[in-house]
Amino acid sequence: MKKEKPKSVNSLMKYLRDEKRMDIKGSSQKRKLKNIGYYHGYKGYRYIRKPSNQVVYSNFDELLAIHAFDSQVKSLLYPSVMYIETALKNYVLDVIVGMTGSDSFVEIYNKLLDNYKMYSTAGKTYADDKKREKAENTFKQNLKRRLDLRTRVYKIQADAFNNGNKIANHYLSKDVSIPIWGIFELFSLGEFGHFVSCLNESCRAQVSMSLGVRHSDDKNAMIPQRLIYATKDLRNSIAHNDVVFDARFRSGSIDKQLRNAISNATGVQNLSFDTITDYVVLIIYQLKLLGVSKTDMKRLLSDYSNSVERLRKSIPIGIFNKIIYTDNRQKIKELQKYIAS
């Protein structure tokens, strides 16, 4: 099969006109297509959430409006997401050091990273062999998660040292173990979530209480790790400048317990996390837990609302409603009340 030759910008504009029936012409729009890029720009915005859900644009300005909205959302949320990541790590760090009196990963691993024990089948009776087998598999899976965490922690340190990381070099070159705070600095948010999920329930409950999560919403002390995992995909997409306007970055469903906890606290209902507005709710919920000022939260929400309004005025309402759902204004109102409370 003959390989298709790459298209010039002029050829791409002709392709968009002839094949996609999009009105695009002139030196100004040519420059804008160059600036956003055909492959990173147009191809990333030609659909909503999944490639089968194609957007039919009548003109190039509509696509540019969605691109601009996407960029604005990333710029708005990036500082807050990074702030949340740092703060969550510090809250967990404070709890685990306080409970062990040590900053040694080995000691913390032995004393606190033993959540697998709650799934032990020792001394338990089961209705039948199938249920026992299921329980044994659950125990093995959680034990494996703990072992995988230890393996990952040592690999992260080795990779950091090989790559000249200052923290790793400072400690390992002196044959001294990296303290837990240094390991946290090396963790990605996903790896940090793995760490928290391996903490025993007593420790997780201390983290949840420290954050101020309502106990009635978190009786199993799972909210901290679920907040981390829910935030992870958004954080990574923003950091890598991927498309975020339609929440396509979500890698899995958001746990019902977390959705209920956020709804109970904020008053915002119908959180599906199929829309970027729901992630704004997630961010503001965490910012309030962390004691961020009302002024800063109001500014974030106002800037987001203004971006949404600019988008609404710039694209057909049919396309807009597929990106920003019809309950958006109600969610914004509930968030405003939550911030003010």
Sequence and secondary structure as in RCSB ss.txt:
>XXXX:A:sequence
MKKEKPKSVNSLMKYLRDEKRMDIKGSSQKRKLKNIGYYHGYKGYRYIRKPSNQVVYSNFDELLAIHAFDSQVKS
LLYPSVMYIETALKNYVLDVIVGMTGSDSFVEIYNKLLDNYKMYSTAGKTYADDKKREKAENTFKQNLKRRLDLR
TRVYKIQADAFNNGNKIANHYLSKDVSIPIWGIFELFSLGEFGHFVSCLNESCRAQVSMSLGVRHSDDKNAMIPQ
RLIYATKDLRNSIAHNDVVFDARFRSGSIDKQLRNAISNATGVQNLSFDTITDYVVLIIYQLKLLGVSKTDMKRL
LSDYSNSVERLRKSIPIGIFNKIIYTDNRQKIKELQKYIAS
>XXXX:A:secstr
        HHHHHHHHHHTT  B  HHHHHHHHHHH IIIIIHHHSBSSSTTSB   SBHHHHHHHHHHHHHHHH
HHHHHHHHHHHHHHHHHHHHHHHHHS   HHHHHHHT  GGGGG  TT   SSHHHHHHHHHHHHHHHHHHHHHH
HHHHHHHHHHHHTT HHHHHHHTTT    HHHHHHH  HHHHHHHHHHS HHHHHHHHHHHT  GGG TTS HHH
HHHHHHHHHHHHHHTT   TT TT  S   HHHHHHHHHHH      SSSHHHHHHHHHHHHHHTT  HHHHHHH
HHHHHHHHHHHHHHS HHHHHHHS TTHHHHHHHHHHHHH 
